[in-house]
Amino acid sequence: IWLTMKNKIIGLVSLLICLLTLTASTKSFVSDPQGLFDNQTKELVNQKNESYQKTKTKPEIRLLSLKDSNDLNRIQPLKNQIIIAVALQNKKKNVQIIVGKNYQDPLTQSKCGNIVRYAGNKLRSEKAATFNSGIRLVFNACATLVAQKDKLSYDKNSLTQDELQKIDHPQSVNLVWGLVIAALISFGLVLFKSFRKKK
């Protein structure tokens, strides 16, 4: 009787170890109780984070959907975490990037705001597919900056230098348009004045 009881306990412990190992290997880096993220987005996030777990620094970029914007204040990332949180606010989606201590240099509050603005048109979309492409853009921007800081290799989803430049200097695009409009107005005034003098 003692032997069969011992075998059952060993079998139960082995089963628990297998279950824990399986659970750990299929760890999800996406928490989506609001059902905002599609499978493509979840796969991107989980695959990237699984590859991060094989690195020395083990960064994590997590996705989180929340029912209320007030819940954003309660999020406390670990030092190696970046959390892209989407909170529902009056049927709109409030997207924020909350950064742990290790990544606050490459992902300053200003940079995080610029990333969200860069993807803003997609993030404001009512269409789930467009919104998710915006979330993937935010994720890929964060992942590119993590790769730069930790000297990790880039992948097909990494942002180009031009894209990073647009995030770093969003006003430069507006400046160009501002100069074009100012030149057109000046030209219009010159034409108007020369037309008035002819009369």
Secondary structure, DSSP 8 states (H G I E B T S, - for coil): -HHHHHHHHHHHHHHHHHHHHHHHHT--SEE-TT----HHHHHHHHHHHHHHTTSSS--EEEEEEES-GGGGGG----TTEEEEEEEEETTEEEEEEEE-GGGTTTS-HHHHHHHHHHTHHHHT-SSHHHHHHHHHHHHHHHHHHHHHHHT----TTS--HHHHHHHH-HHHHHHHHHHHHHHHHHHHHHHHHHHHHH-
